[in-house]
């Protein structure tokens, strides 16, 4: 049963994203709508990216058979534990001090840019590209335009997100 959950978690993301969008009016205005929308935006992206395990196959093919790559468990941990709980932490932090909402913008922007760079490098589609272009980049711009943050918060936020993405690549590149 756990293996099926690890294999099929992405199919829950579209309905949960719609549920979250509908819940915003009941949560209150402590969190900017732009910041709160980052999780449903990310969930729509996760569906495009992980349907039929497309991203793991793409990344593992890019890494080659001599590298560990990403298993279904790795993908679930990254997307549910790190992304969802990271964004929940961002919601909490931004309800205390709104400027922390830029963390969500950097998560969207950096991931979006990575997908676009891969598309240019490989001259082809990669799983998650369309939502990265159509949702991540506009979502990040929306957050940057509605949340004011200090230079230190911007730098710290960008650094945290780059480190998280680098950690995924390091884990995937470990020897098989």
C-alpha positions in Angstrom: 0.0 0.0 0.0 2.8 2.4 0.8 4.5 1.7 -2.6 1.2 2.6 -4.3 1.1 5.9 -2.3 4.7 6.6 -3.3 3.9 5.9 -6.9 0.6 7.7 -7.2 0.7 10.7 -4.8 0.8 13.2 -7.7 -2.8 12.4 -8.7 -4.0 14.0 -5.5 -2.4 17.3 -6.3 -5.0 18.9 -8.6 -8.0 18.4 -6.3 -6.0 19.4 -3.2 -4.8 22.5 -5.1 -8.4 23.4 -5.9 -9.4 22.8 -2.3 -6.6 25.1 -1.0 -7.7 27.8 -3.4 -11.2 27.5 -2.0 -10.0 27.6 1.6 -8.1 30.9 1.4 -11.0 33.1 2.3 -11.5 31.1 5.6 -7.8 31.3 6.5 -7.7 35.0 6.8 -5.5 37.7 5.4 -2.5 37.0 7.6 -0.9 35.5 4.5 -0.7 37.4 1.3 -2.9 35.6 -1.4 0.1 35.6 -3.7 2.2 33.7 -1.1 -0.7 31.3 -0.2 -1.2 30.6 -3.9 2.3 29.3 -4.3 1.3 25.9 -2.9 -1.6 25.3 -5.3 0.6 26.6 -8.1 3.3 24.1 -7.1 0.7 21.3 -6.9 -0.4 21.8 -10.4 3.2 21.8 -11.5 3.8 18.6 -9.5 1.0 16.9 -11.4 2.5 17.8 -14.8 6.0 16.9 -13.6 5.4 13.6 -11.8 2.4 12.0 -13.6 3.6 8.5 -14.6 6.9 9.2 -12.8 8.0 11.3 -15.8 10.5 13.5 -13.8 12.3 10.7 -12.2 12.7 8.9 -15.6 13.9 12.2 -17.1 16.4 13.0 -14.4 17.6 9.4 -14.0 18.1 9.2 -17.8 20.1 12.4 -17.6 22.3 11.0 -14.8 23.0 7.7 -16.4 22.9 4.2 -15.0 26.1 4.6 -12.9 24.2 7.1 -10.6 21.6 6.3 -8.0 19.0 8.7 -9.5 15.7 9.3 -7.9 13.4 6.6 -6.6 9.6 7.0 -6.2 10.3 7.3 -2.4 12.9 10.1 -3.1 10.5 12.0 -5.3 7.7 11.7 -2.7 10.1 12.9 0.1 11.3 15.9 -1.9 7.8 16.9 -3.1 5.6 16.2 -0.1 8.0 16.6 2.9 10.3 19.3 1.5 8.1 21.3 -0.9 4.7 21.1 0.9 6.1 21.5 4.4 8.6 24.1 3.3 5.7 26.2 1.9 3.7 25.6 5.1 6.7 26.9 7.0 6.8 29.9 4.7 3.1 30.6 5.4 3.8 30.5 9.1 6.8 32.8 8.8 5.1 35.2 6.5 2.1 35.4 8.9 4.6 36.6 11.5 6.6 38.8 9.2 5.3 39.2 5.6 8.7 39.7 4.0 9.4 35.9 4.5 6.9 35.3 1.7 9.7 35.9 -0.8 10.9 32.4 0.1 7.9 31.1 -1.9 8.8 33.4 -4.8 12.4 32.1 -5.0 11.2 28.5 -4.8 8.9 29.1 -7.8 11.4 31.3 -9.7 14.5 29.1 -9.3 12.6 25.9 -10.2 11.1 27.6 -13.2 14.4 28.8 -14.4 15.9 25.4 -14.0 13.2 23.9 -16.2 13.7 26.6 -18.9 17.5 26.1 -18.9 17.0 22.3 -19.3 14.6 23.0 -22.2 17.2 25.2 -23.9 20.1 22.9 -23.2 18.4 19.7 -24.4 16.2 21.5 -27.0 13.2 19.6 -25.8 10.4 19.4 -23.4 11.1 18.3 -19.8 8.5 17.2 -17.3 7.1 20.3 -15.6 8.2 22.8 -18.2 4.8 24.2 -19.2 3.7 24.9 -15.6 7.1 26.3 -14.9 6.6 28.8 -17.7 2.9 29.5 -17.3 2.5 29.3 -13.5 5.9 29.5 -11.7 7.3 32.6 -13.4 4.1 34.7 -13.2 3.5 33.4 -9.6 7.0 34.4 -8.6 6.6 37.9 -10.2 3.2 38.2 -8.4 4.8 37.4 -5.0 7.8 39.8 -5.7 5.4 42.6 -6.6 3.2 42.1 -3.5 5.7 41.3 -0.8 8.3 43.8 0.3 11.5 42.3 1.8 14.9 43.5 2.8 18.0 42.7 0.8 19.1 40.3 3.5 15.8 38.3 3.3 16.1 38.2 -0.5 19.7 36.9 -0.3 18.9 34.3 2.4 15.8 33.1 0.6 17.6 32.7 -2.7 20.5 30.9 -0.9 18.1 28.5 0.9 16.3 27.5 -2.3 19.5 27.0 -4.3 20.9 24.8 -1.5 17.6 22.7 -1.5 17.9 22.2 -5.3 21.6 21.4 -5.1 20.8 18.8 -2.4 18.4 17.0 -4.7 21.0 16.8 -7.4 23.7 15.6 -5.0 21.4 12.9 -3.7 20.5 11.8 -7.3 24.2 11.8 -8.4 25.4 9.4 -5.6 26.8 6.2 -7.0 24.3 3.4 -7.7 
